Amino acid sequence: MTGRVGAVVFDVLETLLDLDPIGERLEEVGQPAAVLGPFFMRFQRDAMALTLAGEFADFTATARQALRTETRQTMSEDAIDHVLRGFAEAPAFPDAAPALRRLSEAGVPVGCLTVGDPDNTRAFLAGAGLDRYVDQVVTCDVVGVWKPAPQVYRFAAEALDCELARMALVAVHAWDCHGAKKAGALAGWCSRLEGEPGERCSSRPTSVVTTSSRSSTGCWPWHHRAHDTTWGAGDRWLRLLRHRRRAGGDQPGARGRHRGRLHGPAPGHAGPRARRPAGARRRPGGP
């Protein structure tokens, strides 16, 4: 059974953007660079906890408090400002731009699904040279809850005018891929952060990306477990997609884009045809 990919959305922090330089900013204010990992984990955990409690988790306020707590209240407000400015200057991983470019050139709508203010996120992507390939930016600030709440993935599918069952999330966090699949989407997991997706996430990713390091210069060679096939270098995404002729031709309303297929287990619920939210930015040449 196959699911036809209509759009691909990428997580941003730690998936497209490398946060390691923020460790240098920590050292500049007298903190060890090793604080970065536990700080970012605490930040994500606290935001999820606030969502579960029914509260909105503001990106900046939550990050500031997580940094204070993780450094045992030893940082000044100016020092916290200095560290958090590092998010705006985080560089892209070397394989990020090739992946987004190949998808964009193939006519596949590309989105980013992340946390924080959407305008700030667009600025981060612009600074890393990735914004030209991105059609939509969806953030938890807009949705009102944080990942992995299912409504986040549903909103992203609507923003990209794509059925949820045909949208694929790409992330380095297994819990994010798990949330996407539980919501009814497809998921591609990249190994550079966690090494293995783990068994606690019962919903296995549709596809697995293996990299040799966090800063791999390769383009995420994809290993698709269902067919035991390794797809290398910059063609990994295009080989996930099948040309429309091999897929039986374009479907009505395909709007001139290539319609490919990502092979793997089909989600249990395809969901209704999504609608584009008011004010959503349209892809050039689209309806």
Order of alpha helices (4+ residues) and beta strands (2+ residues): beta-beta-alpha-alpha-alpha-alpha-alpha-beta-alpha-beta-alpha-alpha-beta-alpha-beta-beta-beta-beta-alpha-beta
